Amino acid sequence: MTRKISITSDGKNVVVHLHRGDLPEAVSFNGAIAVDSETMGLSLVRDSLCLVQLSDGAGEAHLVQLDRASYNAPNLKRVLADAATLKLFHFARFDVAMFMRDLSVLCAPIYCTKIASKLVRTYTDKHGLKDLTKEVLGRDISKDQQSSDWGAPELSDAQLAYAASDVLHLHALKERLDAMLAREGRTEIAQSCFDFLPTRAALDLAGWDEIDIFAHS
């Protein structure tokens, strides 16, 4: 079952598709895919994965409302695990851990705009998606629905619009951040961080989320 709404993003019309249970087999993406998730909270121990958002930047966003009793979503899992497709995240560490835990998917290769931001925007401590998008792209995004009930059986249009907005700017952010990384000579170290993210997620899930295993003591 699919539900569809239209929203305006950066002056352009975007079609948002909500799919229940899994991504339809006929849905395809071209190039890198922006990915995000919505959960019942931010605990990897307590809170469950509810929604996954995807967009290839071509004017559509696909949202998958998961069946939390089974997490049986083979088409979605295939897309997330595709080693030939780059996945763009903001704070990939959390999303990748959630996918690893609930979907049993190793998501790679990865690009994280939050890590890129921290490596090049060293003049600020504001690396949230809203602040990053405002400064780098000059676009305002709303976070009003961030703390809403993502486990509800029926999601509101406002929730769908919010969820879609989190994946509609990541391609443009990557382009700008790539230029900044190259300018500061930090492209290679950024890539090394991105490559390490699945291991970082596995450490979080294993209980080393607050412990720096690289520290002397």
Residue pairs with C-beta under 8 A, 6 or more apart in sequence:
1 19
1 20
2 17
2 18
2 19
2 20
2 24
3 17
3 18
3 160
4 15
4 16
4 17
4 18
5 15
5 16
5 18
5 157
5 160
5 161
6 13
6 14
6 15
6 16
7 13
7 14
7 16
7 160
7 161
7 164
7 165
8 14
9 164
9 165
9 168
9 169
10 139
10 168
10 169
12 59
13 59
14 59
14 60
14 61
14 164
14 168
15 59
15 60
15 61
16 60
16 61
16 63
16 160
16 161
16 164
17 27
17 60
17 61
17 62
17 63
18 63
18 65
18 155
18 160
19 27
19 62
19 63
19 64
19 65
20 64
20 65
20 67
21 64
21 65
21 66
21 67
21 72
21 73
22 64
22 72
22 73
22 74
22 75
22 76
23 54
23 62
23 64
23 73
23 75
23 76
23 79
24 75
25 75
27 62
27 75
29 54
29 56
29 79
29 85
30 56
30 58
31 56
31 57
31 85
31 86
32 56
32 57
32 85
32 86
32 87
32 88
32 111
32 171
32 174
33 54
33 55
33 56
33 79
33 85
33 86
33 87
33 88
34 53
34 54
34 55
34 56
34 57
34 87
34 88
34 89
34 167
34 168
34 170
34 171
35 52
35 53
35 54
35 80
35 87
35 88
35 89
35 95
35 107
35 167
36 52
36 53
36 89
36 90
36 95
36 163
36 166
36 167
37 49
37 50
37 51
37 52
37 53
37 94
37 95
37 98
37 99
38 50
38 51
38 53
38 150
38 163
39 47
39 48
39 49
39 50
39 98
39 150
40 46
40 47
40 48
40 50
40 150
40 151
41 47
42 94
44 94
44 97
44 98
44 101
44 204
44 205
44 209
48 68
48 102
48 151
49 66
49 68
49 71
49 98
49 99
49 101
49 102
49 103
50 65
50 66
50 68
50 150
50 151
51 63
51 64
51 65
51 66
51 150
51 155
51 163
52 63
52 64
52 66
52 76
52 80
52 99
53 61
53 62
53 63
53 64
53 163
53 164
53 166
53 167
54 61
54 62
54 63
54 64
54 79
54 167
55 61
55 62
55 164
55 167
55 168
55 170
56 171
57 168
57 170
57 171
57 172
61 163
61 164
61 167
61 168
63 160
63 163
63 164
64 73
64 76
65 155
66 73
66 102
67 73
68 151
71 102
71 103
71 104
73 103
76 103
77 103
77 104
77 105
79 85
80 87
80 99
80 103
80 105
80 107
81 105
81 106
81 107
83 108
83 109
85 109
86 109
86 110
86 111
87 107
87 108
87 109
87 110
87 111
88 111
88 113
88 167
88 170
88 171
88 174
89 95
89 96
89 110
89 111
89 112
89 113
89 114
89 170
90 112
90 113
90 114
90 129
90 132
90 166
90 170
90 173
91 112
91 114
92 110
92 111
92 112
92 114
92 115
92 194
92 197
93 112
93 197
93 200
93 201
93 204
95 107
96 107
96 110
96 197
96 198
96 201
97 201
97 202
97 204
97 205
99 105
99 107
100 106
100 107
100 198
100 201
100 202
100 205
101 205
106 198
107 198
108 195
108 197
108 198
109 194
109 195
110 194
110 195
110 197
110 198
111 174
111 194
112 193
112 194
112 197
113 129
113 132
113 170
113 173
113 174
113 177
114 127
114 129
114 132
115 190
115 193
115 194
116 174
116 177
116 178
116 180
116 181
116 190
117 127
117 132
117 177
118 127
119 181
119 184
119 186
119 189
119 190
119 193
120 177
120 180
120 181
120 183
120 184
120 186
121 127
121 132
121 135
121 180
124 131
124 135
126 132
126 135
129 141
129 166
129 169
130 140
130 141
130 143
132 173
133 139
133 140
133 141
133 169
133 173
134 140
134 141
136 173
136 176
136 177
137 169
137 172
137 173
137 176
139 169
141 165
141 166
141 169
142 162
142 165
143 162
144 158
144 162
145 156
145 158
145 159
145 161
145 162
145 163
146 162
148 156
148 158
148 159
148 162
150 159
155 163
178 187
181 187
181 190
203 209
203 213
